[in-house]
Amino acid sequence: MKKQSLLPKLDRGQRSVVFAEVETGILLTAEGERHVGQAKCYRVFNSEGEAIAFAQTYVERHPTIECSIRDENGSHLKFLRKQR
């Protein structure tokens, strides 16, 4: 059986922000709930700048969550978490 990717297929130049608990690395939804089943554990943005701006604001408001910025191929580009 083929394993389905948790990350979306993106258009060129788009970026995804993936959410996880800082302490455990467990994937989360954008609402901060643990990822279960078909719920999305990412948000899609049309540029890297938009994704980074969103993630910086998000981790400031949710210090127990970290964000990973990924490119259209699913490759990790940048990691953000609240600075202590």
N, C-alpha and C positions, 0 to 999 in steps of 0.2 A: 504494500500500500504506500502511495506517495504521500510524504508529509507536506502539509500546506504551510507556507510561510506566514508568520504573524505580521510581517511588514508589507505595506502596500506596493503595488507597481506604480511608479511615479514617472511623470514626463520629465524630459531633460530640463535641468535647472531647478526642479522642485526639490524640496527637502521635507523630511518627516522628523517630528520630535517624538521620541519614545520615552515613556515614563516608568520609573522603578522606585521602590523603597530604598532609601539611603542605607539603612542598616542591613537589609537582607538581599537586595538586588531583585526582589520579586517584582515582576511586571505589574503595572497598574493601568487603569483607564485614566483618561484625562480628568475624570471626576475624583480620582484618588482611591478608587475601589480596586481591590485585587483583581487581576485579569483572570476571568473564568470563561471558558467556552468561546463564543463568537464575539464578545465585546472587543472593541478596538483599544489597543494599548499605545496609540499614536495619534498625532494630528498632522495634517499635511499643509505645507505652505508653498507659495509660488517662488520664493527665493530664500537663500541662506540668511540674508539679513533679517527677513521677517521671522524666520524660525528662531534665530538667536535672540532677537528682541523679545519674542514671546516666552522663550525658555528662561531668560534672565528674570523677567517679571514673575513668571510662574514659581520658580524656586525661591524667590524672595518671599512670596506669599505662602508657600508650602515648603518649609525648611526640611521636612522629613522625606521629600521627594527629589530625585535627581533626574536630569533629562539628558538624552543622547541625541545629537543631531546626526541624521543619516542622509546620504545622497540618493540619487535615483537608482543606484545599484544595490542599496542597502548597506553600503560601507560606512563605518563610523567616521565622522568628521570632527566632532567637538563634543565634550562632556561638560555639563554644567550642574553645579550644586551650590547651595547657599554657603557663602564664605563665613567662617566662624571667627 
